[in-house]
Amino acid sequence: LKHNGDNCLNTNNAGCTPYIQEFFKYTLGTKYDFNNIAEIENIEYSCVGERGTYYQKRFYAINSFVTNDFPGPSFESAATLNQESFVNKRISDCEGLMGKKANFYAVDFWQQGNVPKVVQSINAARGEAKLSNTRSSASLFSISQIVTLSILILSVALY
């Protein structure tokens, strides 16, 4: 994490604002070093939080990309991983296994597939469900109470 040229994770924190927080202090994140699509499809392996502590973390981040040690991010794998049906199934499977709503969905090459569409659809459904629940109760509705899902874009390449 960089801010004003300094490394905010070092011990002196010179030049870093106190408002920048370490992501995994608040987030439970899945594995991030998948070698192939099959590893990602194995939800008992790929959906379990590896960074952060389950009970202490408010947010849940799902990684969905193939890194390969070399040559790096896989543009070819993203063609499958970023398709609407794959994204919907992965989010549903991981949320079911972990019992947590996903807040972040990390991908490489977001231009491939329909990740933004899926995230928008999930957020709309979550918002509507929350609104419906509050209409049937006496509680006040606040947009901050909706568990939203965001896309983390890790590799951008236009081919």
C-alpha positions, 0 to 999 in steps of 0.5 A: 500500500503506497500513499505519497510515495511512502510505504504505509505498512512499514513501522514508521508510517511516514507520510501516511494518513491514519485513515488508510487501513490494511485491507485484511484487518477488516476483510476475510479473503480467499486464496489468491494463487490458483493455477487453473480453473479446476482449483477455483471450481473446488469450493472447499479449497477456493472459497475458504478464507485464508487471510483474516479471521472468520469471526473477526472480519466484517467483509468477505473477499472472493478471488477468482483469477488464475495467476500461474507462477509464469507468465502471470495473469491468465487472459485465457482463463478469464474468458471462462471465469468472468462469464455470468453463469460462472460468476453467479455460481461462484458467488453463490457457492462461496457465500453458501459455504462460508455463511457470509455475503461477499463484499468484494469479487476480485478478477483479472481482465474485467473486460471479458465476460459480464462481471459488472452486470452480475455485481449490479444484479446482485446489488439490486437484489440485495437492495430490494430484499432489504427494502422489502424487509424494512417495509414489512417492519417498523425499522427505518431503512438506511442505505448503509445497511445493505451489504454491497458487492464490489469488483476488485480489478487486478489486471487490466489489459486490452487486446 
